[in-house]
Amino acid sequence: MPLELHRQGLPLTEITRLLGLDRKSVRRHIAKGLELPAYGPRVRRSKGVSPFLPYLRERLAAYTGLTAVRL
């Protein structure tokens, strides 16, 4: 996309404003003759605490004054 816009004669600052990218990134892609990579949705990672959630909820229910930091 930045390469096409550059070929149409748009200035670098206008291209960066339209695409919402950093000026140096756009300049690098234009210099190399590359298009922007198309990224897909990221895979959600499970949290490290997930296996312990039932235990943590049980402890918080048993001790209402207990904070997450102390737990």
Backbone torsions as a table, in degrees:
resi	resn	phi	psi	omega
1	MET	NA	-46.1	179.7
2	PRO	-64.4	-33.3	179.5
3	LEU	-65.9	-41.9	178.1
4	GLU	-63.4	-43.6	179.5
5	LEU	-65.1	-36.7	177.9
6	HIS	-65.7	-40.4	178.6
7	ARG	-66.2	-27.4	177.6
8	GLN	-77.9	-7.7	175.6
9	GLY	97.9	9.9	177.7
10	LEU	-72.8	139.9	176.6
11	PRO	-69.1	158.5	-177.2
12	LEU	-57.7	-41.7	-178.6
13	THR	-64.8	-36.3	178.6
14	GLU	-69.3	-37.9	178.1
15	ILE	-64.0	-44.2	-179.9
16	THR	-64.8	-37.5	179.3
17	ARG	-67.1	-41.5	-180.0
18	LEU	-66.5	-41.3	-175.0
19	LEU	-90.0	-16.2	-179.2
20	GLY	70.6	33.4	-178.8
21	LEU	-114.3	166.7	176.8
22	ASP	-72.4	145.4	-178.2
23	ARG	-59.4	-39.9	-178.9
24	LYS	-68.3	-35.1	178.5
25	SER	-66.2	-43.8	179.6
26	VAL	-64.9	-42.2	179.8
27	ARG	-62.0	-41.3	179.5
28	ARG	-64.2	-43.0	179.8
29	HIS	-66.7	-37.3	177.7
30	ILE	-67.2	-43.4	-178.6
31	ALA	-63.2	-37.9	-179.1
32	LYS	-85.0	-8.9	-178.2
33	GLY	72.0	29.4	-176.7
34	LEU	-104.4	154.8	170.5
35	GLU	-95.0	163.7	178.4
36	LEU	-68.5	139.0	177.4
37	PRO	-68.2	143.5	178.1
38	ALA	-92.9	112.4	-179.9
39	TYR	-94.7	140.2	176.5
40	GLY	-92.5	-179.2	177.9
41	PRO	-66.5	144.5	-178.8
42	ARG	-80.7	149.3	177.9
43	VAL	-79.8	130.0	179.4
44	ARG	-75.6	130.1	178.1
45	ARG	-91.7	146.6	176.2
46	SER	-77.3	149.1	-179.7
47	LYS	-81.2	150.7	-178.4
48	GLY	-66.5	-20.0	-176.8
49	VAL	-90.1	-10.2	-174.5
50	SER	-52.5	-43.7	-179.6
51	PRO	-64.7	-20.0	-175.1
52	PHE	-100.7	0.8	-176.1
53	LEU	-58.0	-44.7	178.8
54	PRO	-58.5	-43.0	178.8
55	TYR	-63.3	-44.4	-178.3
56	LEU	-64.0	-41.1	178.0
57	ARG	-64.1	-39.4	178.5
58	GLU	-62.3	-45.3	-179.6
59	ARG	-65.2	-41.7	-180.0
60	LEU	-66.3	-35.0	177.9
61	ALA	-70.1	-36.7	-178.4
62	ALA	-72.1	-36.7	-177.5
63	TYR	-122.2	90.9	-174.4
64	THR	-65.6	-25.9	-179.5
65	GLY	-85.3	-2.2	-177.3
66	LEU	-77.1	132.0	177.9
67	THR	-94.3	163.0	179.3
68	ALA	-64.2	-33.3	179.5
69	VAL	-66.0	-44.3	-179.3
70	ARG	-71.3	-30.2	-179.6
71	LEU	-66.1	NA	NA
